[in-house]
Structure formats: C-alpha cells, structure tokens
C-alpha cells in the first residue's frame, strides 16, 4: 500500500443535481391525468364529433412535460448555489 503523506489534493465542488427526466415524466403524467379529468367534465350535450380527449392528451401532456422541465431547471439553478467544496486526492496503487 502507498501512503498519502506527500500527495497534493485538488479542490472539487460537490452538489446534487436533479434528474430532469423524472421531472419531465412527472409533469407529463400530471398533464395526462388532468386531461382525462377535463374530458369527464365536458357535458354530453356540448360534445362535438371530434376527438377532444386526444387533443387534450396531446396539449396537456406536452404542456405538463414542459412545465416539469422548467421546474427541473429552476431547481438546478437553486441547488447550484448550495455547493460544498472538498479536497480530493488520487491514490496510485
């Protein structure tokens, strides 16, 4: 084994970054659930021949995905201000 007495360390920043994909998928899922709920709230007498559910799924699903990504970016900017510094050293074996 080698000793670490004469090795120099490098200062590194440590922070936790959010997973953008999980925020995006959560936002899209919330948008899809909201579109199903809105489709159930439309009265039968005011429905048209067009596929309103399909349009709501596409519109609110993509809107939810975009909002989820926006929240991930905002959370990443906030978390980047709370970085910690540590000294890292390389061990040679």
C-alpha positions as CSV (number, residue, x, y, z in Angstrom):
1,X,0.0,0.0,0.0
2,X,1.1,3.6,-0.6
3,X,1.0,6.4,1.9
4,X,-0.8,9.7,1.2
5,X,1.7,11.9,3.1
6,X,3.2,13.7,0.1
7,X,0.2,13.7,-2.3
8,X,-1.5,17.0,-3.1
9,X,-5.2,17.3,-3.2
10,X,-7.5,19.0,-5.7
11,X,-10.4,21.1,-4.6
12,X,-13.7,19.9,-6.1
13,X,-17.3,21.1,-5.8
14,X,-20.0,18.7,-4.7
15,X,-23.7,19.3,-5.4
16,X,-26.8,17.3,-6.0
17,X,-28.3,17.9,-9.4
18,X,-32.0,17.0,-10.1
19,X,-32.9,14.3,-12.6
20,X,-34.5,16.2,-15.5
21,X,-36.2,13.1,-17.0
22,X,-38.1,12.3,-13.8
23,X,-39.3,15.9,-13.5
24,X,-40.4,15.8,-17.2
25,X,-42.2,12.5,-16.9
26,X,-44.0,13.5,-13.7
27,X,-45.2,16.7,-15.3
28,X,-46.4,14.8,-18.4
29,X,-48.2,12.3,-16.2
30,X,-49.9,15.1,-14.3
31,X,-50.9,16.7,-17.6
32,X,-52.4,13.4,-18.9
33,X,-54.4,12.8,-15.7
34,X,-55.7,16.4,-15.9
35,X,-56.8,15.8,-19.5
36,X,-58.8,12.7,-18.5
37,X,-60.5,14.7,-15.7
38,X,-61.3,17.6,-18.0
39,X,-62.7,15.2,-20.6
40,X,-65.1,13.8,-17.9
41,X,-66.2,17.3,-17.0
42,X,-67.4,18.1,-20.5
43,X,-71.2,17.7,-20.7
44,X,-72.6,15.3,-23.2
45,X,-74.8,17.9,-24.9
46,X,-71.9,20.2,-25.7
47,X,-69.6,17.5,-27.1
48,X,-68.6,17.7,-30.8
49,X,-67.8,14.9,-33.2
50,X,-64.0,15.5,-32.8
51,X,-61.8,13.6,-30.5
52,X,-61.5,16.0,-27.7
53,X,-59.7,13.5,-25.4
54,X,-56.9,13.0,-28.0
55,X,-56.4,16.8,-28.3
56,X,-56.4,17.2,-24.6
57,X,-53.9,14.4,-24.1
58,X,-51.5,15.9,-26.6
59,X,-51.9,19.5,-25.4
60,X,-51.9,19.0,-21.7
61,X,-49.3,16.2,-21.8
62,X,-46.8,18.3,-23.7
63,X,-47.6,21.3,-21.5
64,X,-47.0,19.3,-18.4
65,X,-43.8,17.9,-19.8
66,X,-42.6,21.5,-20.5
67,X,-43.5,22.7,-17.0
68,X,-41.7,19.7,-15.5
69,X,-38.5,20.5,-17.4
70,X,-38.9,24.2,-16.3
71,X,-39.2,23.2,-12.6
72,X,-36.1,20.9,-13.0
73,X,-34.1,23.8,-14.5
74,X,-35.2,26.2,-11.7
75,X,-34.4,23.6,-9.1
76,X,-31.0,23.0,-10.6
77,X,-30.2,26.8,-10.5
78,X,-31.3,27.0,-6.9
79,X,-29.3,23.9,-5.9
80,X,-26.1,25.1,-7.7
81,X,-25.8,27.9,-5.2
82,X,-25.5,25.4,-2.3
83,X,-22.4,23.7,-3.4
84,X,-19.9,22.3,-1.0
85,X,-16.2,22.0,-1.5
86,X,-14.0,19.1,-0.7
87,X,-10.4,18.1,-1.2
88,X,-9.9,15.0,-3.5
89,X,-6.7,13.2,-3.7
90,X,-5.6,10.5,-6.2
91,X,-4.3,7.2,-4.9
92,X,-1.9,5.2,-7.0
93,X,-1.8,1.5,-6.5
